[in-house]
């Protein structure tokens, strides 16, 4: 089952998902968890916990390698739950290095924080309803 779940983590969003106003693609999440509501809850809780850890790693990254590793990990977690805006933001951040990273670091951190906050609020509402 872990290999099946890993395969979904690498998927890209459909056109409809990219244009969705929802911060989390619930259709993708349901497919990823094979419709298991308890597993959906667990995955969302895990994403929420991991997201704050990786955001902190981005804030404290002292090298391009640390920055890129944290952005890449957060991107994978976001894709797993269908948080496509978070994943896209991470993808842009992941490409930065050297002078480009130094110049755009604050901007990308703000973008990530906004998309993560939006996802966290949405996830919180979902979990409260389940």
Secondary structure, DSSP 4 states (H G I P E B T S, - for coil): -HHHHHHHHT----HHHHT-S-SS-HHHHHHHTTT-HHHHHHHHHHHHHHHHHHHHHHHH--SHHHHHHHHHHHHHHHHHHT-HHHHHHHHHHHT--HHHHHHHHHHHHHHHHHHHHHHHHHHHHHHHH-
